Amino acid sequence: MALIEWREDFKTGVPSIDYEHENLIATINRLHGKIGGREPGESVPYVLGEIHALIEAHFALEEKIMRDMKYADYAKLENPKMASFADPESLAA
């Protein structure tokens, strides 16, 4: 059973963002299955690495879209913790 069920009301209306959100949820569900021992295949650390890569790429896409749209509040959204997402150990501090 999925940890998170994808619902149409999750959609933002931006196809590339919606695709990435749905893919991220599917990957989280795959991790959930691995942790519960219900799914064979890749190891838990491998799937965690995949989730990390998906999130990192997703944030970059969202930021690009906001810059391209000249989103007025973009500068207010910048967060030093998000900038250091590539180094998860830095988030523990």
BAFI-759749 format. One record per residue (C-alpha): z negated, y, x negated; residue number from 1; chain; residue in three letters. Coordinates in steps of 0.001 Angstrom, whole numbers. Last residue first. Layout:
<rs>
r w: Z v: Y u: X resi: NUM chain: A resn: ALA
...
</rs>
This chain:
<rs>
r w: -12380 v: 22083 u: -23379 resi: 93 chain: A resn: ALA
r w: -10851 v: 18988 u: -21764 resi: 92 chain: A resn: ALA
r w: -7522 v: 20740 u: -21180 resi: 91 chain: A resn: LEU
r w: -6792 v: 20902 u: -24912 resi: 90 chain: A resn: SER
r w: -6772 v: 17097 u: -25003 resi: 89 chain: A resn: GLU
r w: -3822 v: 17127 u: -22596 resi: 88 chain: A resn: PRO
r w: -1563 v: 18847 u: -25189 resi: 87 chain: A resn: ASP
r w: 1761 v: 19484 u: -23401 resi: 86 chain: A resn: ALA
r w: -331 v: 21059 u: -20636 resi: 85 chain: A resn: PHE
r w: -1174 v: 23937 u: -22995 resi: 84 chain: A resn: SER
r w: 860 v: 26471 u: -21026 resi: 83 chain: A resn: ALA
r w: -782 v: 25192 u: -17857 resi: 82 chain: A resn: MET
r w: -4237 v: 25965 u: -19268 resi: 81 chain: A resn: LYS
r w: -3064 v: 29446 u: -20271 resi: 80 chain: A resn: PRO
r w: -2079 v: 30180 u: -16663 resi: 79 chain: A resn: ASN
r w: 939 v: 32206 u: -15684 resi: 78 chain: A resn: GLU
r w: 831 v: 32748 u: -11964 resi: 77 chain: A resn: LEU
r w: 207 v: 36512 u: -12121 resi: 76 chain: A resn: LYS
r w: 3370 v: 36953 u: -14207 resi: 75 chain: A resn: ALA
r w: 5415 v: 35201 u: -11499 resi: 74 chain: A resn: TYR
r w: 4170 v: 37506 u: -8727 resi: 73 chain: A resn: ASP
r w: 7472 v: 39320 u: -8152 resi: 72 chain: A resn: ALA
r w: 9666 v: 36207 u: -8238 resi: 71 chain: A resn: TYR
r w: 12777 v: 37294 u: -10118 resi: 70 chain: A resn: LYS
r w: 14673 v: 34466 u: -8415 resi: 69 chain: A resn: MET
r w: 15787 v: 33200 u: -11834 resi: 68 chain: A resn: ASP
r w: 12224 v: 33572 u: -13143 resi: 67 chain: A resn: ARG
r w: 10778 v: 31639 u: -10182 resi: 66 chain: A resn: MET
r w: 13424 v: 28911 u: -10526 resi: 65 chain: A resn: ILE
r w: 12764 v: 28637 u: -14253 resi: 64 chain: A resn: LYS
r w: 9005 v: 28364 u: -13669 resi: 63 chain: A resn: GLU
r w: 9511 v: 25614 u: -11082 resi: 62 chain: A resn: GLU
r w: 11797 v: 23709 u: -13461 resi: 61 chain: A resn: LEU
r w: 9341 v: 24000 u: -16373 resi: 60 chain: A resn: ALA
r w: 6503 v: 22865 u: -14128 resi: 59 chain: A resn: PHE
r w: 8558 v: 19835 u: -13128 resi: 58 chain: A resn: HIS
r w: 9398 v: 18905 u: -16710 resi: 57 chain: A resn: ALA
r w: 5691 v: 18849 u: -17651 resi: 56 chain: A resn: GLU
r w: 4795 v: 16985 u: -14475 resi: 55 chain: A resn: ILE
r w: 7452 v: 14321 u: -15033 resi: 54 chain: A resn: LEU
r w: 6465 v: 13886 u: -18696 resi: 53 chain: A resn: ALA
r w: 2775 v: 13465 u: -17812 resi: 52 chain: A resn: HIS
r w: 3649 v: 11001 u: -15049 resi: 51 chain: A resn: ILE
r w: 5742 v: 8956 u: -17491 resi: 50 chain: A resn: GLU
r w: 2914 v: 8950 u: -20009 resi: 49 chain: A resn: GLY
r w: 551 v: 7707 u: -17299 resi: 48 chain: A resn: LEU
r w: 3115 v: 5006 u: -16473 resi: 47 chain: A resn: VAL
r w: 3155 v: 3849 u: -20108 resi: 46 chain: A resn: TYR
r w: -651 v: 3971 u: -20371 resi: 45 chain: A resn: PRO
r w: -915 v: 1764 u: -17238 resi: 44 chain: A resn: VAL
r w: 1398 v: -842 u: -18750 resi: 43 chain: A resn: SER
r w: 4937 v: -1406 u: -17538 resi: 42 chain: A resn: GLU
r w: 5835 v: -4436 u: -15467 resi: 41 chain: A resn: GLY
r w: 3800 v: -6260 u: -12868 resi: 40 chain: A resn: PRO
r w: 2385 v: -4549 u: -9800 resi: 39 chain: A resn: GLU
r w: -747 v: -5466 u: -7845 resi: 38 chain: A resn: ARG
r w: -3297 v: -5125 u: -10633 resi: 37 chain: A resn: GLY
r w: -5092 v: -2316 u: -8803 resi: 36 chain: A resn: GLY
r w: -4449 v: -12 u: -11746 resi: 35 chain: A resn: ILE
r w: -778 v: -1005 u: -11709 resi: 34 chain: A resn: LYS
r w: -423 v: -351 u: -7986 resi: 33 chain: A resn: GLY
r w: -1994 v: 3080 u: -8342 resi: 32 chain: A resn: HIS
r w: 365 v: 3802 u: -11226 resi: 31 chain: A resn: LEU
r w: 3333 v: 2922 u: -8997 resi: 30 chain: A resn: ARG
r w: 1937 v: 5225 u: -6297 resi: 29 chain: A resn: ASN
r w: 1718 v: 8026 u: -8850 resi: 28 chain: A resn: ILE
r w: 5349 v: 7295 u: -9764 resi: 27 chain: A resn: THR
r w: 6442 v: 7479 u: -6121 resi: 26 chain: A resn: ALA
r w: 4532 v: 10760 u: -5704 resi: 25 chain: A resn: ILE
r w: 6263 v: 12181 u: -8793 resi: 24 chain: A resn: LEU
r w: 9671 v: 11114 u: -7476 resi: 23 chain: A resn: ASN
r w: 9023 v: 12799 u: -4118 resi: 22 chain: A resn: GLU
r w: 7902 v: 16017 u: -5815 resi: 21 chain: A resn: HIS
r w: 10899 v: 15908 u: -8178 resi: 20 chain: A resn: GLU
r w: 13363 v: 15474 u: -5333 resi: 19 chain: A resn: TYR
r w: 11704 v: 18245 u: -3319 resi: 18 chain: A resn: ASP
r w: 11902 v: 20604 u: -6289 resi: 17 chain: A resn: ILE
r w: 15616 v: 19896 u: -6821 resi: 16 chain: A resn: SER
r w: 16345 v: 20198 u: -3087 resi: 15 chain: A resn: PRO
r w: 14520 v: 23525 u: -2554 resi: 14 chain: A resn: VAL
r w: 13467 v: 23430 u: 1117 resi: 13 chain: A resn: GLY
r w: 9811 v: 22988 u: 186 resi: 12 chain: A resn: THR
r w: 9483 v: 19464 u: 1545 resi: 11 chain: A resn: LYS
r w: 5975 v: 18086 u: 2005 resi: 10 chain: A resn: PHE
r w: 6516 v: 18205 u: 5789 resi: 9 chain: A resn: ASP
r w: 8981 v: 15332 u: 5393 resi: 8 chain: A resn: GLU
r w: 6166 v: 13023 u: 4384 resi: 7 chain: A resn: ARG
r w: 5776 v: 10913 u: 1255 resi: 6 chain: A resn: TRP
r w: 2861 v: 8480 u: 1612 resi: 5 chain: A resn: GLU
r w: 221 v: 8816 u: -1096 resi: 4 chain: A resn: ILE
r w: -1869 v: 5847 u: -2304 resi: 3 chain: A resn: LEU
r w: 884 v: 3465 u: -1269 resi: 2 chain: A resn: ALA
r w: 0 v: 0 u: 0 resi: 1 chain: A resn: MET
</rs>
